Amino acid sequence: MYKKAVELMKALPDDDPRSFKQQANVHCAYCNSAYNQLGFPASSSTSTTRGSSFPFTASTSTSTSAYSGSSSATTHSRCLSGTGTRRMACRSRRSTPTLRPRSTTTCAMRITSRRLWSPLASPEPSPGPTDPNNLQVMKREIITGAATAQLFLGAAYRAGDQPDPGAGTVERESHSSVHWWTGDPTHKTEDMGAFYSAGRDPIFFAHHGNVDRMWYLWRGLGSTHQDFTDPDWLNSTFLFYDENAQLVRVRVQDCLDISALRYAYQDVDIPWINVTATPAKAPLTRIAFTKPQKITFPLVLDNAASATVARPAFGSTTAKEEEVLVVDGVQMEKDQLVQFDVFINAANFFQGLGPQASQFAGSFIELPHPSKKGVARA
């Protein structure tokens, strides 16, 4: 069905708004800061790294399903269950319309070497520990590290705000890792590994179908997993062309019920729900304890760095409070892939630790914008 959908969209004239080329351009426009905000010429607009990225994904999934004539299901790569935690189906035939020239065809090799949880790992991990690490990533992104809408969906983004106010757990890690690994490493990881070109690879839509499914699962896996209720968020809108090539305005609140969007996800076993991260022990060999030196910002992360962070005093309320480590003010060149891992209470033995260790707090991954120059902030 998915292959047929791509064939139908590619058969349309390039100037048809429903065509595959134009849908790739839609992603480029919305997610690559193509436009300035109306009334705020100094502020660009983007649908990534903020709270509306999931509704945007749901809207694009619905649009592509409608163009192909499908009204009941959407294709997604099963990164959350079974073999999906190890590899995605290899796209090995150049004749298939679902493979772009700038896509990797050696995915069986590259997906074991480019681990989901840290694409810039050095040395590269062996295939053995990939599965448990990825299970821990999924557990943290959707349950243990995503207790609130802001943590999972991302930060609020209002008129006049600067772009990239803060991505949610999925977008910052597994979403970006899959983009990076499915691009061509000989062409700056294009198409999937760069925002402006990602929509040119048909696997983009399968990947984002899976991202949309993560949102669907998140809602059912915790009593605090509730979407934002702020009218500013609910009434935010996107413009898309429907299956009749008519321009329509879609509100975020229109994307909250997938049954109203006329698609559903297959119920499958989720192996990561019950996994548990365990504290990694310091090696038996004696390691001299070094008190973290006082850090002066800005700090260049060309080597590992440690800092002491004061924990807040908890209030007297009986309500459960969520304690979150915030790393912000990150600056990077817009055209570079940037990644770093964060550990808590492992200053002297973090080398070699991964998501299976409870000291692993998460990763920061920013995809490059090759068409942009200058400094990005997150």
C-alpha positions in Angstrom: 0.0 0.0 0.0 2.8 2.4 0.9 4.7 1.7 -2.3 1.5 2.4 -4.3 0.9 5.6 -2.5 4.4 6.9 -3.3 3.9 5.8 -7.0 0.6 7.8 -7.2 2.1 10.9 -5.6 5.2 10.8 -7.9 3.0 10.3 -11.0 1.3 13.7 -10.4 2.8 16.8 -12.1 5.4 18.5 -10.0 3.2 21.6 -9.7 0.3 19.7 -8.3 0.2 20.5 -4.5 -0.5 16.8 -3.8 2.6 15.6 -5.6 5.5 14.0 -3.9 7.8 16.9 -4.8 5.4 19.5 -3.3 4.9 17.5 -0.1 8.7 17.4 0.4 8.6 21.2 -0.1 5.9 21.5 2.5 8.2 19.9 5.1 11.1 22.0 4.0 9.0 25.2 4.4 7.5 24.3 7.8 10.6 22.8 9.4 13.5 24.8 7.9 12.5 28.3 9.1 11.5 29.3 5.6 9.3 32.2 6.6 9.3 35.0 9.1 6.4 35.3 11.6 3.7 37.6 10.5 4.1 40.8 12.4 7.5 39.8 13.8 10.0 40.1 10.9 12.9 39.4 13.1 11.6 36.0 14.2 11.4 33.0 11.9 8.8 30.3 12.1 9.4 26.6 12.4 7.3 23.5 13.3 10.2 21.6 14.9 11.7 21.6 18.4 8.5 22.9 20.0 5.1 21.7 21.2 3.4 21.7 17.8 5.7 19.2 16.1 3.5 16.2 16.9 0.3 17.8 15.5 2.2 18.8 12.4 3.3 15.2 12.0 -0.3 13.9 12.4 -1.4 16.4 9.8 1.2 15.3 7.2 0.4 11.6 7.9 -3.3 12.3 7.2 -2.5 14.3 4.1 -0.4 11.6 2.5 -2.9 8.9 3.4 -5.7 10.9 1.7 -3.6 11.5 -1.4 -3.1 7.8 -1.8 -6.8 7.0 -1.3 -6.2 5.2 2.0 -8.7 6.1 4.8 -8.0 3.5 7.4 -4.3 3.1 8.1 -0.9 4.7 7.8 2.5 3.0 7.3 4.9 3.3 10.1 8.3 1.7 10.8 8.1 -0.4 13.9 10.8 1.1 16.0 8.9 0.5 19.1 8.4 -3.2 19.0 10.0 -6.5 17.9 12.6 -6.2 15.2 12.0 -2.5 14.9 14.3 -1.9 17.8 17.1 -3.5 15.9 16.7 -2.5 12.3 14.4 -1.0 9.7 13.6 -2.9 6.6 16.4 -2.5 4.1 15.6 -0.7 0.9 17.9 -2.5 -1.4 16.5 -2.1 -4.9 17.3 1.0 -6.9 14.2 0.4 -9.0 11.7 0.9 -6.2 10.1 4.3 -5.9 10.5 4.3 -2.2 14.3 4.7 -2.5 15.9 8.0 -3.2 19.4 8.2 -4.8 20.6 9.8 -1.5 19.6 7.0 0.8 21.7 4.4 2.4 21.3 0.9 1.0 23.6 -0.7 3.6 21.2 -0.2 6.4 21.7 -3.6 8.0 25.4 -2.6 8.5 24.8 1.0 9.4 22.0 0.6 11.8 24.0 -1.7 14.1 27.0 0.7 13.9 25.1 4.0 14.2 23.3 3.3 17.5 19.9 4.9 17.9 20.8 6.6 21.2 24.1 8.3 20.2 24.8 8.7 16.5 28.3 10.2 17.0 29.5 7.3 19.2 33.2 6.6 19.3 34.1 3.8 19.3 31.1 2.4 17.5 29.2 -0.1 19.6 29.0 -3.8 18.7 25.6 -5.1 17.5 25.0 -7.0 20.7 24.0 -4.2 23.1 21.9 -2.2 20.6 18.6 -3.7 21.5 18.7 -3.2 25.3 20.0 0.3 24.8 17.2 1.2 22.4 14.6 -0.3 24.7 15.8 2.0 27.5 15.7 5.0 25.1 12.1 4.3 24.3 11.1 3.8 27.9 12.7 7.1 29.0 11.4 9.1 26.0 7.8 8.0 26.5 7.4 7.1 30.2 10.1 7.9 32.7 11.4 11.1 31.1 8.0 12.3 29.7 5.7 12.8 32.7 4.3 16.1 31.4 3.1 17.5 28.1 6.0 19.9 28.0 8.6 17.2 28.5 7.1 15.0 25.8 5.7 17.4 23.3 8.2 20.3 23.7 8.1 23.9 24.9 5.4 26.4 24.3 5.9 28.6 21.2 4.0 31.8 20.8 3.9 34.8 18.4 7.1 36.7 18.7 9.1 33.9 20.3 12.4 32.9 18.8 12.4 29.5 17.1 13.6 26.3 18.8 12.2 27.0 22.3 12.8 23.4 23.3 12.1 20.0 21.8 10.4 17.1 23.6 12.0 13.8 24.5 11.3 11.9 21.2 12.1 14.7 18.8 15.5 15.5 20.4 16.7 11.9 20.5 15.2 8.9 18.6 13.5 11.1 16.0 16.7 12.8 15.0 18.8 9.6 15.3 16.7 7.8 12.7 16.9 10.8 10.4 20.7 10.8 10.6 21.1 7.1 10.1 18.9 6.8 7.0 20.7 9.6 5.1 23.6 9.1 2.8 26.9 9.6 4.8 28.7 10.4 1.5 26.4 13.4 0.9 26.3 15.1 4.3 23.7 12.5 5.4 21.1 13.9 2.9 18.3 13.4 2.2 16.9 12.2 5.6 19.8 13.6 7.7 19.1 17.3 6.7 15.9 19.2 7.5 15.5 20.8 4.1 15.8 17.6 2.1 14.3 15.0 4.5 10.9 14.9 2.8 12.5 13.8 -0.5 13.0 10.3 0.9 9.8 8.3 1.0 11.0 6.7 4.3 10.4 10.1 5.8 6.6 9.5 5.9 7.0 6.0 7.4 9.3 7.4 10.1 6.9 10.2 11.0 4.1 7.8 11.0 6.0 6.0 13.8 6.6 9.3 15.6 2.9 10.0 15.5 2.3 6.5 17.0 4.6 7.4 19.9 2.3 10.3 20.7 -0.7 7.9 20.5 1.1 5.5 22.9 2.2 8.2 25.3 -1.3 9.3 26.0 -2.2 5.9 27.3 0.8 5.2 29.4 0.5 7.5 32.3 -2.1 9.4 34.3 -0.2 12.7 33.8 0.2 12.1 30.1 -2.3 14.8 29.0 -2.0 17.1 26.0 -1.8 20.9 26.5 -5.1 22.6 27.1 -3.8 26.1 26.4 -6.1 27.8 23.7 -3.0 29.2 22.0 -1.8 25.7 21.3 -5.2 24.2 20.5 -6.0 27.0 18.0 -2.6 27.0 16.3 -3.1 26.2 12.6 -1.3 24.7 9.6 -2.2 25.1 5.9 -2.3 22.0 3.8 -3.9 20.9 0.5 -6.5 18.2 0.8 -7.1 15.2 -1.6 -9.0 17.6 -3.9 -6.1 20.0 -4.1 -8.0 22.6 -2.1 -6.1 24.6 0.5 -7.5 23.9 4.0 -6.6 25.2 7.5 -6.0 22.5 10.1 -6.0 23.4 13.8 -4.0 21.5 16.4 -7.2 20.5 18.2 -8.3 18.8 14.9 -5.3 16.4 15.3 -5.9 15.1 18.8 -8.3 12.2 17.9 -6.9 9.9 15.3 -10.3 8.2 14.8 -11.6 11.6 13.5 -8.6 11.6 11.2 -9.7 8.1 9.9 -6.6 6.1 10.6 -5.5 3.7 13.3 -2.4 1.9 14.5 -2.1 -1.9 14.9 -1.9 -3.1 18.5 1.4 -4.9 18.9 3.5 -6.0 21.9 5.7 -3.2 23.3 8.8 -4.9 24.8 10.2 -1.7 26.5 7.4 -1.0 28.9 8.8 -3.2 31.7 12.6 -2.6 31.2 14.4 -1.1 34.1 17.6 0.9 34.1 20.1 -0.1 36.8 22.8 2.0 38.5 26.2 1.3 36.9 28.9 0.6 39.5 32.2 2.3 39.5 35.0 0.1 38.2 36.8 -2.0 40.9 40.1 -0.4 39.9 40.8 2.7 42.0 39.9 5.9 40.3 41.1 9.1 41.9 38.1 11.3 42.7 38.5 14.8 41.2 36.1 17.5 42.4 34.4 19.1 39.4 36.1 22.4 38.6 34.1 25.5 38.4 32.9 26.0 34.8 32.9 29.3 33.1 30.4 29.8 30.3 30.4 29.7 27.4 31.9 26.2 27.4 33.1 24.5 24.3 32.2 20.8 24.4 35.3 19.5 22.7 36.0 17.3 25.8 33.9 15.8 28.6 32.9 18.3 31.2 31.4 18.0 34.7 29.5 20.5 36.8 27.8 20.5 40.2 24.2 21.4 40.0 22.2 22.5 43.0 19.0 20.6 43.5 15.9 22.7 44.2 14.2 22.7 47.6 10.9 20.8 47.3 7.8 22.5 48.4 5.5 21.4 51.2 2.7 20.4 48.8 1.7 16.7 48.8 1.4 16.7 45.1 4.1 14.8 43.2 6.7 17.1 41.8 8.7 16.4 38.7 12.4 17.1 39.1 14.1 17.8 35.8 17.6 18.6 34.8 17.5 21.4 32.2 20.4 22.0 29.8 19.7 25.0 27.6 21.5 27.9 25.9 23.2 25.4 23.6 24.8 27.2 20.6 26.0 25.5 17.4 26.7 26.0 13.8 23.4 25.5 11.9 25.0 23.4 9.2 26.6 20.9 11.6 25.4 17.7 13.2 25.7 18.1 17.0 25.3 15.5 19.7 26.3 15.0 23.3 25.2 12.7 26.1 24.4 13.8 29.7 25.1 11.7 32.8 24.2 12.3 36.4 26.4 11.2 39.3 28.9 9.4 37.1 31.6 12.1 36.8 34.5 9.7 37.1 33.3 6.6 35.3 30.8 7.6 32.6 32.9 6.4 29.7 31.2 3.4 28.1 27.9 3.9 29.9 24.7 3.9 27.9 21.0 4.1 28.4 20.9 0.8 30.4 22.6 2.7 33.3 20.4 4.9 35.4 23.0 7.6 35.5 22.4 8.2 31.8 20.0 11.2 31.6 19.7 11.5 27.8 21.2 12.9 24.6 21.0 16.1 22.8 21.0 15.6 19.0 20.6 18.5 16.5 20.3 17.7 12.8 22.2 20.0 10.3 20.6 22.7 8.2 23.0 22.7 5.3 21.1 25.6 3.6 21.5 27.8 6.7 24.6 29.6 8.0 25.3 31.1 11.3 24.7 30.1 14.9 21.6 28.2 16.1 20.4 28.1 19.7 18.5 25.5 21.6 
